[in-house]
Amino acid sequence: MHDDSARDDGTGNDEFRDSVSGIVSIDGVAVIDFRSERDQAQDIEAAHELALSLNPIYEEIDSGWDSYSDKEVKFISELADLGYLILREAPEEVERLTIPPTRYEFNAAMRKFNPSVNIGTVADAVMGDCVMLLDTAHGLTCALDECEECDAEIDREEFGRGLGIAGKTQTIFGPKEGGKTWYEVLAAKEAIGWGYNVLHIEADDSREALPKRLVLAGVDPLDVARHVRVIMADEIRLTADSSGKRRPVTPDVPEGFARNIGLVTLDAVISVAAELRLDSSADTLTKTLMSTLMEPFYRISQVGAHGIIVDHSGLQDLDRPKDSSQKLAAVGTAYQAVIIKPLGVGRLGCVELKLRKDRHSIHPGKSSRTGDAVAYMDVDSRGETVHVGVYEQHPDKRSTTPKRGKSAASSLGEIKAAIHRWLSERDDRTAGKEDIVRGLVGKTKRDGSAMDAKEIRVNLGRINPAKEPFAKLSGDRFKSV
C-alpha cells in the first residue's frame, strides 16, 4: 500500500519511498523512475563498484593527514592561506577532499615562510620535557613594585620578579661559556610559551645555534619555526650620514611577525660591530645598535617587547668590564654572569647573576654598586635534553643546584594549584585539557579577577612532571599524582 495523498500533492513519506519500486524522492518531491528494474539494478551495481574503487583513495588521503599532528595540520592550513603551500584537490567523485602535502612540500613551505630557520636541521635535535620555571626571577613584562597593570597579569608567586621591562633593553655580560646565551634561550622560551615571537640577531655563532638550543630546552621544533626568526649580522645593510658615519639599517621583518614580537636578542655587541665594521670603542656603539636593530621592533610590537644584548666584556676582570662605562651607558639594566660551577656538556652548572646597573629600579633594595646577586641560573646538560632555570634563592652550599625550598605541591602558583585541586577531586584524578579549562574558567582568583581560558592553557603547557605533582598522559590529558 502507498499513501494516496502523496500522489495528489507530489510529496511522499518514508513508507512511500521505501515500499514503491521505481519512485525516488528529489528534495522531498516524489519522482517516478521509468527505467526498467534491470537498468536500476545496473546503476546500483555501478555505484557500488565506484564506492569500492574510491575506498583506497579515501584511505590513502586519511592516512596522509594522519601522519601529521594536529598542530602541523593547523600550520599547513595557515601556510596554504598565506600562499606558501598549494593544496591539491582530490577528483570530483571523492567529494572535494584535499590531498595532504608530502613532508618535502611541507618543509619547503616552512622554509619559504621562515627562511631564517632551517627546519630540517632544527628538528634533528632531541626533544624533551618543557622546563617549568618555578621560583623564577625571569619575566617578559615590567615587574616594578606598585604596577597595577602587571600585577593583574602576572602571578608573582609563580613567575617571581622580572629581570626585564617591556620596551627597554637589558644587557648580560661575562666570560666565555658563562651561560649568557642560555639566558637568552630561557627568555626566548618564555616568550614562545606565551605565544610571542622572537627576533634574534646573531654574530657569534651559526644561524641554527639559538634554534637548536631552544629545541634542546624543550621547545617544539614547529613552534621554533613559527615564532623565531634569525638575522645574521652579515645580512644587515648599512647606511652613512653626511659625515660618512656608518649606521646599520633596521632589518626588514614581515609586519605580521613584527607585531607579535615579545623579545629581541642581539648576540653579541663586539661581534656585530666587527661584522659591520663599526667602531667598537665608540661610546655610542651600544646605543646605535639598540636604536637601529632593536628599539624599532619595540614600537611595532603590540604585545610589549623587550630586548637582551649579550656582551663578552670582562674576560680578564669580572669586576671591571672592558668599556663598561661606554657600553652600559645606553642600557637601563645590566647583569654580570659569574660562574659558580662551569657549564658544559654532561654537566650541571650554576651561574650567579649580579646586578651591575638598575636605572629602572627593577630590584628595589639591591645595589648595583656592590653587585648584589639577583638570581642564579641552573643549566643541567647531563642528559639528552638541557634543563635551564633561573632562581631567586642562593644555591645550597652542599651542591650546585639552587634550592627550591618548597614541596612540589606547595610551590605551585595559583593557577596550577587550582588545576591540582580540581583534578584531585575527580574520581580517577584525570581529565582532558579542554575539560580542565571548562571546569576552571571564570573561577575567582585571590585578586578578585576571574581565571580566563588562555592562562589556564598556558599553565597546562608549562607543567613539568619531574618537578610538579602532575603527569601528562596521551591524548592531551592530565593526571594529578
C-alpha positions as CSV (number, residue, x, y, z in Angstrom):
1,M,0.0,0.0,0.0
2,H,1.1,3.5,-0.5
3,D,-0.1,7.0,0.5
4,D,-2.7,8.4,-2.0
5,S,-2.2,11.9,-0.6
6,A,1.4,11.7,-1.7
7,R,0.3,11.0,-5.3
8,D,-2.0,14.0,-5.2
9,D,0.3,16.7,-3.9
10,G,3.7,15.3,-5.1
11,T,5.1,14.6,-1.7
12,G,5.8,11.3,0.0
13,N,6.6,9.9,3.4
14,D,9.3,7.4,4.4
15,E,6.9,4.5,4.0
16,F,6.1,5.6,0.5
17,R,9.7,5.9,-0.6
18,D,10.7,2.6,0.9
19,S,7.8,0.5,-0.5
20,V,7.3,1.6,-4.1
21,S,9.8,0.5,-6.7
22,G,10.8,3.0,-9.4
23,I,9.9,6.1,-7.4
24,V,12.6,8.3,-5.9
25,S,12.5,11.5,-3.9
26,I,14.3,14.6,-5.0
27,D,14.3,17.4,-2.4
28,G,11.1,16.0,-0.9
29,V,9.2,15.6,-4.2
30,A,8.3,12.2,-5.5
31,V,9.5,11.5,-9.0
32,I,8.8,8.3,-10.9
33,D,11.8,6.5,-12.4
34,F,10.5,4.9,-15.7
35,R,13.7,2.9,-16.2
36,S,13.4,-0.9,-16.1
37,E,14.3,-2.7,-12.9
38,R,17.3,-4.2,-14.7
39,D,18.7,-0.7,-15.6
40,Q,18.1,0.4,-12.0
41,A,20.0,-2.7,-10.7
42,Q,22.9,-2.0,-13.0
43,D,23.1,1.6,-11.7
44,I,23.2,0.3,-8.1
45,E,25.9,-2.2,-9.0
46,A,27.9,0.6,-10.8
47,A,27.6,2.9,-7.8
48,H,28.8,0.0,-5.5
49,E,31.8,-0.6,-7.8
50,L,32.6,3.1,-7.8
51,A,32.4,3.2,-4.0
52,L,34.8,0.2,-3.8
53,S,37.3,1.8,-6.1
54,L,37.2,5.1,-4.1
55,N,37.7,3.5,-0.8
56,P,41.5,3.1,-1.3
57,I,41.7,6.8,-2.3
58,Y,39.8,7.8,0.9
59,E,42.1,5.6,3.0
60,E,45.3,7.0,1.3
61,I,44.1,10.6,1.9
62,D,43.2,9.9,5.5
63,S,46.5,8.1,6.2
64,G,48.3,11.0,4.7
65,W,46.7,13.5,7.0
66,D,47.0,11.1,10.0
67,S,50.8,11.3,9.5
68,Y,50.7,14.9,10.7
69,S,50.0,16.1,14.2
70,D,47.0,18.4,14.9
71,K,49.4,21.3,15.3
72,E,51.0,20.5,11.9
73,V,47.6,20.3,10.2
74,K,46.7,23.7,11.6
75,F,50.0,25.1,10.4
76,I,49.5,23.5,6.9
77,S,46.2,25.4,6.7
78,E,47.9,28.6,7.7
79,L,50.7,28.1,5.1
80,A,48.1,27.5,2.4
81,D,46.1,30.6,3.4
82,L,49.3,32.7,3.2
83,G,50.2,31.3,-0.2
84,Y,53.3,29.4,0.8
85,L,51.7,26.0,0.1
86,I,49.3,24.9,-2.6
87,L,47.0,22.1,-1.5
88,R,45.7,19.8,-4.3
89,E,42.0,18.9,-4.5
90,A,41.0,15.2,-5.0
91,P,39.0,14.2,-8.0
92,E,35.3,15.4,-8.0
93,E,34.0,11.9,-7.2
94,V,35.9,12.0,-4.0
95,E,33.7,14.8,-2.7
96,R,36.2,17.6,-2.7
97,L,38.7,16.2,-0.3
98,T,42.1,17.9,0.0
99,I,45.2,15.8,-0.6
100,P,47.8,16.2,2.1
101,P,51.2,17.6,1.1
102,T,54.3,15.5,1.3
103,R,56.8,16.1,4.0
104,Y,59.1,17.6,1.5
105,E,56.4,20.0,0.3
106,F,55.6,20.9,4.0
107,N,59.2,21.5,4.9
108,A,59.7,23.6,1.7
109,A,56.7,25.7,2.6
110,M,58.0,26.3,6.1
111,R,61.4,27.4,4.7
112,K,59.6,29.9,2.5
113,F,57.5,31.1,5.5
114,N,60.6,31.4,7.7
115,P,63.8,31.5,5.6
116,S,65.9,32.3,8.7
117,V,65.5,28.9,10.3
118,N,66.4,25.6,8.6
119,I,63.5,23.5,9.9
120,G,65.0,20.1,9.0
121,T,68.2,20.8,10.9
122,V,66.4,22.1,13.9
123,A,64.1,19.1,14.0
124,D,67.1,16.7,14.2
125,A,67.8,17.9,17.8
126,V,66.5,15.8,20.6
127,M,63.2,16.9,22.1
128,G,62.4,16.6,25.8
129,D,60.1,17.9,28.5
130,C,59.5,21.6,28.8
131,V,61.2,23.3,31.6
132,M,58.9,24.8,34.2
133,L,60.4,27.9,35.8
134,L,59.5,27.5,39.5
135,D,60.6,30.3,41.8
136,T,61.8,32.1,38.7
137,A,63.1,35.7,38.7
138,H,62.5,35.9,34.9
139,G,59.7,37.7,33.3
140,L,58.9,39.4,30.0
141,T,56.9,42.3,31.3
142,C,57.5,45.1,33.7
143,A,57.7,43.9,37.3
144,L,58.1,47.2,39.1
145,D,56.5,47.5,42.5
146,E,53.1,49.1,42.6
147,C,52.5,48.3,38.9
148,E,48.8,47.5,38.9
149,E,48.7,46.6,35.3
150,C,51.4,44.0,35.7
151,D,50.1,42.7,39.0
152,A,46.8,41.9,37.3
153,E,48.5,39.9,34.6
154,I,51.4,38.1,36.4
155,D,51.1,35.8,39.3
156,R,54.3,36.7,41.2
157,E,54.0,33.5,43.4
158,E,54.7,31.6,40.2
159,F,56.7,33.9,38.0
160,G,58.7,35.9,40.6
161,R,60.2,39.3,39.9
162,G,61.0,40.2,36.3
163,L,64.6,40.8,35.1
164,G,63.5,43.0,32.2
165,I,61.0,45.7,31.4
166,A,58.8,45.9,28.3
167,G,60.0,48.5,25.8
168,K,63.5,48.5,27.4
169,T,66.8,46.8,26.7
170,Q,69.0,45.0,29.2
171,T,72.4,43.5,28.8
172,I,74.2,40.5,30.2
173,F,78.0,40.3,30.2
174,G,80.6,37.9,31.4
175,P,83.2,35.4,30.4
176,K,83.1,32.8,27.6
177,E,80.9,29.8,28.3
178,G,79.3,31.7,31.2
179,G,75.7,31.0,30.4
180,K,74.9,34.2,28.6
181,T,73.3,32.5,25.6
182,W,71.4,30.1,27.8
183,Y,70.0,33.2,29.5
184,E,68.7,34.3,26.0
185,V,67.3,30.9,25.4
186,L,65.4,31.0,28.7
187,A,63.9,34.3,27.8
188,A,63.0,33.2,24.3
189,K,61.4,30.0,25.6
190,E,59.3,32.0,27.9
191,A,58.2,34.4,25.1
192,I,57.3,31.4,22.8
193,G,55.4,29.9,25.7
194,W,53.2,33.0,25.8
195,G,52.7,32.7,22.0
196,Y,55.0,35.7,21.2
197,N,57.6,35.9,18.5
198,V,61.4,36.1,19.0
199,L,63.8,38.1,16.7
200,H,67.4,37.1,17.2
201,I,70.4,38.9,15.7
202,E,73.4,36.6,15.6
203,A,77.1,37.4,15.0
204,D,78.8,34.9,17.3
205,D,77.6,31.6,16.1
206,S,75.7,29.8,13.3
207,R,72.1,30.6,12.2
208,E,71.0,27.3,13.9
209,A,72.7,27.9,17.2
210,L,69.7,29.5,19.1
211,P,67.0,27.4,17.4
212,K,68.9,24.2,18.3
213,R,69.3,25.3,21.9
214,L,65.6,26.1,22.1
215,V,64.7,22.6,21.0
216,L,67.2,21.0,23.4
217,A,65.5,23.1,26.2
218,G,62.1,21.5,25.3
219,V,60.6,23.8,22.7
220,D,58.7,22.1,19.9
221,P,60.6,22.5,16.6
222,L,57.3,23.5,15.0
223,D,57.0,26.4,17.5
224,V,60.6,27.4,16.7
225,A,59.7,27.5,13.0
226,R,56.6,29.6,13.7
227,H,57.9,32.0,16.3
228,V,61.7,32.5,15.8
229,R,63.5,34.5,13.1
230,V,67.3,34.7,13.0
231,I,69.1,37.6,11.3
232,M,72.8,37.1,10.7
233,A,74.9,40.2,11.2
234,D,76.3,39.9,7.6
235,E,72.7,40.3,6.3
236,I,72.3,43.7,7.9
237,R,72.6,46.6,5.5
238,L,74.5,49.9,6.3
239,T,73.9,53.5,5.5
240,A,76.1,56.6,6.1
241,D,75.2,60.1,7.0
242,S,76.7,63.3,5.5
243,S,79.8,63.0,7.7
244,G,80.4,59.4,6.5
245,K,79.4,57.8,9.8
246,R,78.1,54.3,9.3
247,R,74.9,53.1,10.8
248,P,73.0,49.8,10.5
249,V,69.7,49.8,8.7
250,T,66.7,48.3,10.6
251,P,66.2,44.7,9.2
252,D,63.1,44.1,7.1
253,V,60.8,41.8,9.1
254,P,57.2,40.8,7.9
255,E,54.7,43.1,9.6
256,G,52.6,40.3,10.9
257,F,55.6,38.7,12.6
258,A,56.8,42.1,13.9
259,R,53.5,43.0,15.6
260,N,53.7,39.9,17.8
261,I,57.4,40.2,18.8
262,G,57.9,39.7,22.5
263,L,61.7,39.6,22.6
264,V,64.6,40.9,20.5
265,T,68.0,39.5,21.3
266,L,71.5,40.5,20.0
267,D,74.5,38.3,20.4
268,A,77.0,40.0,20.8
269,V,78.0,43.7,20.8
270,I,81.6,43.4,19.7
271,S,80.9,40.7,17.1
272,V,78.2,42.7,15.5
273,A,80.4,45.8,15.4
274,A,83.2,43.8,13.9
275,E,80.9,42.2,11.2
276,L,79.5,45.6,10.3
277,R,82.9,47.3,10.6
278,L,81.7,49.8,13.2
279,D,83.9,51.5,15.7
280,S,83.8,49.1,18.7
281,S,85.3,51.6,21.0
282,A,82.9,54.4,20.4
283,D,80.8,55.4,23.4
284,T,77.7,55.4,21.3
285,L,78.1,51.8,19.9
286,T,75.6,50.1,22.1
287,K,73.1,53.0,21.8
288,T,73.5,52.8,18.0
289,L,72.8,49.1,17.8
290,M,69.8,49.4,20.1
291,S,68.2,52.3,18.3
292,T,68.6,50.7,14.8
293,L,68.3,47.0,15.4
294,M,66.1,46.6,18.5
295,E,64.0,49.6,19.6
296,P,62.1,49.9,16.3
297,F,60.6,46.5,17.0
298,Y,59.5,47.5,20.5
299,R,57.4,50.2,18.9
300,I,55.9,48.0,16.2
301,S,55.1,45.2,18.7
302,Q,51.6,45.1,20.1
303,V,52.5,42.7,23.0
304,G,55.1,44.6,24.9
305,A,58.5,43.5,23.5
306,H,61.8,43.9,25.4
307,G,65.4,43.2,24.5
308,I,68.6,41.5,25.6
309,I,72.1,42.3,24.5
310,V,74.9,39.8,25.1
311,D,78.4,41.2,25.7
312,H,81.6,39.5,26.2
313,S,83.1,42.2,28.4
314,G,85.2,41.5,31.4
315,L,87.1,38.4,30.2
316,Q,90.1,39.3,32.4
317,D,88.5,41.3,35.2
318,L,84.9,40.4,36.0
319,D,84.6,43.3,38.4
320,R,85.6,45.9,35.9
321,P,84.2,45.0,32.5
322,K,86.0,46.4,29.5
323,D,84.5,49.5,28.1
324,S,81.7,49.2,30.7
325,S,81.3,53.0,31.0
326,Q,80.6,53.3,27.3
327,K,78.6,50.1,26.7
328,L,76.4,50.3,29.9
329,A,75.6,54.0,29.4
330,A,72.9,53.1,26.9
331,V,71.1,50.4,28.8
332,G,68.9,50.7,31.9
333,T,69.6,47.3,33.4
334,A,72.7,45.2,33.3
335,Y,73.6,41.8,34.8
336,Q,77.0,40.2,35.1
337,A,77.2,36.4,34.8
338,V,79.7,35.0,37.4
339,I,80.4,31.2,37.1
340,I,79.8,29.3,40.3
341,K,80.3,25.9,38.6
342,P,81.4,25.7,35.0
343,L,78.8,24.8,32.4
344,G,79.3,22.2,29.7
345,V,78.0,19.1,28.0
346,G,77.2,16.4,30.6
347,R,77.5,18.8,33.5
348,L,75.2,20.6,36.0
349,G,76.5,24.1,36.1
350,C,75.4,27.2,38.0
351,V,75.9,30.9,37.2
352,E,75.3,33.8,39.6
353,L,73.6,36.9,38.0
354,K,74.9,40.1,39.7
355,L,73.2,43.4,39.3
356,R,75.5,46.0,37.7
357,K,73.1,48.7,36.7
358,D,69.4,49.3,37.6
359,R,68.2,52.6,36.3
360,H,64.6,51.4,36.4
361,S,64.6,50.1,40.0
362,I,63.6,46.6,38.9
363,H,65.2,45.3,42.1
364,P,64.3,47.7,44.9
365,G,66.8,47.4,47.8
366,K,69.5,45.9,45.6
367,S,72.6,48.0,45.0
368,S,74.2,47.9,41.6
369,R,77.4,49.3,43.1
370,T,78.0,46.3,45.3
371,G,76.9,43.9,42.7
372,D,74.3,42.1,44.7
373,A,73.2,38.7,43.3
374,V,69.6,39.0,42.0
375,A,69.3,35.4,40.5
376,Y,71.0,32.1,40.0
377,M,70.9,30.3,36.7
378,D,71.0,26.5,36.7
379,V,71.9,24.7,33.5
380,D,71.6,20.9,33.6
381,S,73.0,19.2,30.5
382,R,73.6,15.8,31.9
383,G,71.0,14.1,29.7
384,E,69.9,14.3,26.1
385,T,67.9,17.4,26.9
386,V,69.0,20.6,28.7
387,H,67.1,21.9,31.6
388,V,67.5,25.6,32.3
389,G,66.1,27.6,35.2
390,V,66.5,30.9,36.9
391,Y,66.0,31.0,40.7
392,E,65.9,33.7,43.3
393,Q,67.4,31.7,46.1
394,H,71.1,31.1,46.7
395,P,72.4,27.6,45.8
396,D,72.8,25.0,48.6
397,K,76.4,25.0,49.8
398,R,76.5,21.2,49.5
399,S,75.6,21.2,45.8
400,T,75.4,23.4,42.8
401,T,71.6,23.1,42.4
402,P,69.6,26.1,43.6
403,K,67.3,25.4,46.5
404,R,63.6,25.1,45.7
405,G,62.7,25.4,49.4
406,K,59.2,24.1,48.9
407,S,57.5,20.8,48.1
408,A,56.2,20.3,44.5
409,A,52.6,20.9,45.6
410,S,53.2,23.8,47.9
411,S,55.4,25.7,45.4
412,L,52.7,25.8,42.7
413,G,51.4,29.1,41.5
414,E,47.7,30.0,42.0
415,I,46.5,28.7,38.6
416,K,48.4,25.4,38.8
417,A,47.3,24.9,42.4
418,A,43.7,25.3,41.3
419,I,44.3,22.8,38.5
420,H,45.8,20.4,41.0
421,R,42.8,20.7,43.4
422,W,40.3,20.3,40.6
423,L,41.9,17.2,39.3
424,S,42.3,15.8,42.8
425,E,38.5,16.0,43.4
426,R,37.8,13.8,40.4
427,D,37.4,10.0,40.8
428,D,40.3,9.0,38.6
429,R,42.2,12.3,39.1
430,T,42.4,12.7,35.3
431,A,40.8,15.0,32.7
432,G,41.4,16.3,29.2
433,K,42.9,19.8,28.7
434,E,39.6,21.4,27.5
435,D,37.6,19.7,30.3
436,I,40.0,21.4,32.8
437,V,39.6,24.7,31.0
438,R,35.8,24.5,31.2
439,G,36.0,23.4,34.8
440,L,38.1,26.4,35.9
441,V,37.4,29.2,33.6
442,G,35.6,32.0,35.4
443,K,36.7,30.9,38.9
444,T,37.6,33.9,41.1
445,K,41.3,34.4,41.9
446,R,42.7,35.9,45.0
447,D,42.8,39.4,43.5
448,G,39.1,39.2,42.6
449,S,39.6,38.7,38.9
450,A,38.4,35.6,37.0
451,M,40.5,32.9,35.5
452,D,40.5,33.0,31.7
453,A,41.0,30.2,29.3
454,K,44.3,31.4,28.0
455,E,46.1,31.5,31.3
456,I,44.8,28.0,32.2
457,R,46.1,26.6,28.9
458,V,49.4,28.4,29.3
459,N,49.8,26.8,32.8
460,L,48.9,23.4,31.4
461,G,51.5,23.8,28.7
462,R,54.2,24.6,31.3
463,I,53.6,21.5,33.5
464,N,56.8,19.6,34.2
465,P,56.1,16.2,35.8
466,A,59.7,16.0,37.1
467,K,59.0,19.0,39.4
468,E,55.3,19.1,40.0
469,P,52.5,16.7,41.2
470,F,51.1,16.2,37.6
471,A,51.5,13.6,34.9
472,K,50.8,14.4,31.3
473,L,49.0,11.5,29.6
474,S,48.5,10.7,25.9
475,G,45.6,12.4,24.1
476,D,46.2,15.8,25.8
477,R,45.1,14.5,29.2
478,F,46.5,15.3,32.6
479,K,46.6,13.4,35.9
480,S,47.1,14.6,39.5
481,V,49.6,12.3,41.2
